[in-house]
Amino acid sequence: MKTKILLFALLIFISAKTNAQWQPDVRLTNIPAGSAVAQGSTGWCIAANGNDVHVVWHDNRDGNLEIYYKRSSDAGLTWGVDTRLTNNADFSVHPSISLSGSTVRVA
């Protein structure tokens, strides 16, 4: 019986610690043309190293699908401005991001 009570208390403690890490959702884009991440792709659209979080997506805000990037340096609490990475006559879609140390790569 003591073992069951101890196990139950441990599970509640671990659960409370795990749930405490999540923050409310933060909207990163708000454009009427729509934006999307790498749907149907095997690439990652988000990468993190410590408190630095990097996100890539494509959207149609300028009348053509282009790739955009945004960064947070405080674990996603606040975000910098959108940075447009492509400028093509044709569509640029399905971006993928990776990190190697502090080096960010987008394909």
Buried (B, 14 or more C-beta within 10 A) or exposed (E): EEEEEEEEEEEEEEEEEEEEEEEEEEEBBEEEEEBBBBEEEEBBBEBEEEEBBBBBBBBBBEEBBBBBBBEBEEEBEEBEEBEEBBEEEEEBBBBBBEBEEEEBEBE
